[in-house]
Amino acid sequence: MGSFDGEMPPAPVGGSFAWTVPEVMRREDWICRLDADAITEIEAALDATRKRGLQIQEIGRDDFALDRLTTRLGALRAQIRSGLGFGYIKGLPVERYDRETLMRIYWGLCRHIGDPVTQNRNGHLVGHVIDVGDAVADANKRITQTNAELCFHADSCDVVSLLCINRAERGGESMIVGAVSVHDAMMKRRPDLLPELYKPIYMDRRGEVPPGKLPWFGMPLFTWHRGGLNGYAPVRQYIESLSRFPDAPRMSNAQAEALDLFYAICEEDAFCLRLHFEPGDIQFLQNHVIFHSRTGYVDGPDPVRKRHLMRIWMSLPDGRELPASYAEKWINIALGTRRGGVPTDKPPVIPLDPFTKAYA
């Protein structure tokens, strides 16, 4: 049920995940604003991990003990898991901390949301989203390491988090859209095209090839599984770079038309929540119900002020049951385990420097 069989819901899905921008902008329950007392709690938890001699990777939820902020983060987690599908922390004074301290705090806060998983072939548990000079056309690199525009997509984990350290001089706007909202809009407008997105869409693995797998994979954009809608939007450039493999499957004209409509609806003002990342903002997105993108950007001349986000991919031990089709990309989809991420034989590491050699 819910794998490659194209099973669909009989009617628009609706529910809390089917939000629109005007509805979201009228509420604040998706934002956790940090006041002076919350910062004091965070810094006390930080000091406690250092006094115990814990490395960043060793810090669990209980090791980063908070007081009243624990309840607020619990409410934010519920919003991410079963409310709107996303949440924000705002007001972390990033300029106050050195790189290791900031990463330790970010990790500790994320441990109240989920369990970090590796996000690339090098075993990185914390990633740096920054322009390192990679070529967009390099099919073995991720586009996140460039300043190029990214279309709406989802990552291979239950929750992706981003912490803003520096904004770009121009551009780099973050955008999110609800998968259920876009799905239901397509069902109403073009019910003939929507089934095409329940069929596998093939894309390039971009060099991250698990043992025994081909250098490409196929997954439906939408799946209907155990009464719930899941979305996995592909990076469009990864579909296009599939052309380097002559024997890889190609999408049909109908599927291409459906994908064009999908991306067009994602851009509509009613569904596309455009957010201006400020330093100290932390974004949390549940990938099964939220797609994200960014505009292209330009950095200023000071290399120290380059647009820089830290990223953590997380597994939710109490997340949703996933359809079998996810295993083609995720490999492990078992609920209650650290699932998703990028399988690798490298030991997990946390690079402090975004320009670490062989970063991917």
Protein Blocks (a to p, Z undefined) as FASTA:
>chain_A
ZZlnopacfbdfbljklccfklmmmpcklbccddfklmmmmmmmmmmmmmnopafklpcf
klmccfklmmmmmmmmmmmmmmnopacdehiafklpcfklmmmmmmmmmmmmmccddfbf
nopabdcdddehiafklmkbcfklpcbdcddddddbfbdcdddfbdcfbgjiacdddfkl
mmmmmmmmmmmlmmmmmpccdddeehpacehiafbdcddfbdceehiacdddddfklmmm
mmmpmkbccddfklmmmmmmmmmmmmpmklmccddddehiacdddfklpccddddddddf
blklgccddddddddfklccddfklmmmnopacghiaeehjddfbdcdddfblkbghiZZ
